[in-house]
Amino acid sequence: MASDPPQQHARHAPAVAPRAAALAIARLLRGKGHIAYLAGGCVRDELLGIEPADYDLATDAKPEQIQQVFPKARGVGESFGVMLVRFQGRTVEVATFRSDGPYHDGRRPSEVHYATAQEDAQRRDFTINGLFRDPESGDVVDFVGGQRDLATKTLRAIGVPQDRIREDRLRSLRAVRFAARFSLQVDGETQTAIEATAAELRGVSRERVGGELRRMLAHPTRHRALMLLEQWRLDASALGEAHSAGELPRSAGLPADASFATTLAAWSLDRAQRGVSIGVEHWSDALNLSSRERTELMETRRIVAVILVDWRTLGKSGRKRLASTPCFTGALDIVAGCAHDHAHAVRNEVEGLAREAGGLAPAPWVRGDDLVQLGFAPGPAFKRVLDGVYDLQLEGKLNDPALALAEARAMLQRDAGL
């Protein structure tokens, strides 16, 4: 069947870049007499020379006024004045300037009031995130000293740090992420507030804690993030186990693209070396891991142990099988942090095995259907025979499918006592 012509796919592609969409929406709001600024993280990132992942707008237009300009806009947090506006294939979050009432649950304000741009900036978490930018002139609108702190590479809470952290206890983890990602030094009062309220992180939902750790550990600066988590005593509350701070050699050498589960495995093994790790199932609950993440974490830890303890006792087939598993590369990266020479030797050996005929995981020459066609009934012996024949194939002791099938027949006959 012929594929669709290219123009049919092109109709679904975004027509404008994210920034252009945000600027166009701002222009339409301003054309109706409203204030509209680029807001928050996109302003911070642009001032740091980083391409923002998305662009948000803040405006004095109330949700119903936004909807008058954009009839198809939909609210995602009407009580907070947040609307999603679609423009030429892009969706932009547009929020009404607001001030927050008291926080009673350590997560969200009990009430909000529509307010001015200055009041909106004052309610935000850190000065670097409290900046606005005029979309037409490009001028930065700074009510909180964020430009100064960006220039001096400082992370500082807006207002009274302890109050700001207690309002939303997840802000302590956000501080770790920002400090690590942007190489910021943390203001002394802000750090003191984070350390003083570290235990209160236990009251934050495990889903939110796990989500924030995913974001910080997905970035190449994950090692500094882990160091800060332990330095500020947030590890105990995040993981639900004893506080411990120290060297993190297994985590330090991970490549930039290390997965979240690989990073967790490295961190858990670094902590286990100090005798504090409780176990994978506990971490799974503490960080709200998915079944895939939990399996990858457990499998990576298992493979690390095999590489360190049992690699030399494995035959060629065992080494090929292990090296072809999805978690092997991450596990070997972890081993490199604590046993560099051994990891280097294993890596060289695996590269040599991969160059052999068929590579590390060639297609098996014999499958279950082949055994049925030989007249054997499926049963427990099938797996033993298939595994045995495949091991001989991996070892290079069988060199064509016909010999493999003959060997399988002989093994099944021996198993049946024929």
Residue, then its C-alpha position, 0 to 999 in steps of 0.5 A: m500500500a502506498s504511503d501518504p503523500p508528504q503534504q498530508h503529514a505536513r498539515h499536522a506539523p506545528a506551523v510556528a515555533p513555540r516562541a513565535a506562537a507566544l509572541a503572537i498570542a501576546r500581541l493579540l492580548r495587547g491589541k485588546g488593551h491588556i498587559a502580556y509578558l513572557a514569564g518565568g522559566c523561559v525568561r530565565d533560560e533566554l537570559l542564560g543563553i539556553e533555548p527554552a523548552d516552552y514559553d509561558l505568558a502572564t497577563d492582567a487579562k482575566p480568564e473570561q477576557i482571555q477567552q473573549v480573545f481566544p474562544k477555544a482557549r480552555g482552562v486547566g486551573e481556572s481557580f488559579g487563572v491558568m488558560l491554555v491557548r492554541f495558536q497555529g499548532r502550538t499550545v501556550e499557557v497563559a496565566t492571569f497575574r495573581s497573589d496567593g493567600p495562605y498555604h495550609d497544606g504545604r502545596r497550594p494556596s488556600e485562595v488566590h486573588y487577581a493582582t498586578a505584575q509586581e504582586d505576581a512576581q512576589r509570589r513566585d519561588f526563586t528570583i531567577n524564576g520571577l522575571f518577566r519580559d516585554p514581548e515587543s521591546g525585549d526589555v526584562v521586567d524585574f521586581v525581585g532582583g532576578q537579573r542580579d542573581l543570574a549575573t552572580k549565579t545565585l539561587r535566592a528565594i523571593g521574600v522570607p526563604q523559610d516562609r517561601i519553602r514552607e508554602d510548597r515543600l517541593r520547592s526544596l527539591r526544585a532548589v536542588r534542580f536549579a542549583a545543579r542544572f544552572s551551576l548556581q551557588v545558593d544564598g545562605e539564608t535560602q540554604t538554611a531554610i531548606e535544611a531547616t525544613a528538610a524533614e517536612l518533605r516527608g509530607v509531600s506526595r510520593e508522586r510529586v517527589g518522584g516526578e521532581l527527582r526524575r526531572m533533576l536526574a534526567h539532566p547531565t548535572r545529576h551528580r551535583a544534584l545528588m550531592l546537594l540532596e545529601q548535603w541539605r539532608l533531603d535524602a532522608s525525606a525523599l527516600g524515607e530512610a536514614h540520612s547519609a552524605g558521602e562520596l558518590p563514585r558510582s554516580a559521578g562517572l555516569p554518561a550524560d544520557a544515563s537513564f533515571a533508573t540507572t542513576l537510581a541504581a548507582w545512587s542506591l549502591d553508593r549509599a549501600q556501600r555506607g550501609v544505609s540503603i533499605g532496598v529497591e521495593h522501598w525506593s519504588d514506593a518512596l519515589n512512586l516508580s513505574s513497574r518498568e522503572r522498578t524492573e530496570l532498577m532491580e535488573t541493573r543492580r543485579i547485573v552490576a553484582v554479576i559483572l563485579v563477582d561472577w564475570r570471570t566464571l561465566g562462559k562465552s555464552g553467559r557473557k554474551r547473554l548478559a551483555s545483550t540485555p537492555c540494562f548491561t550498558g548502564a550497569l557497566d557504567i556504574v561498575a566503572g565508577c568503583a572498579h575502573d580497570h575491571a570495567h575497562a577489561v569487560r568493555n573490551e571483551v564485550e566489544g570483541l564478542a560483538r565482532e564475532a559472527g552473529g554478534l552478541a545476540p544472533a537469532p536462534w537457529v532452533r525454535g519451539d516450532d522446529l521441535v514440534q515439527l520434529g514430532f516432539a510434544p511441548g513440555p518442560a524439556f523444550k526450554r532446557v533444550l532450546d537454551g542448551v542449543y542456543d548456548l552452543q550456538l553462542e559458544g561457536k560450537l555449532n556452525d549451522p542450523a542443520l547441526a543445531l537442529a540435529e543436536a536439539r533432536a539428540m538432546l530431546q531423545r536423551d531427555a526422553g530416554l530414547 
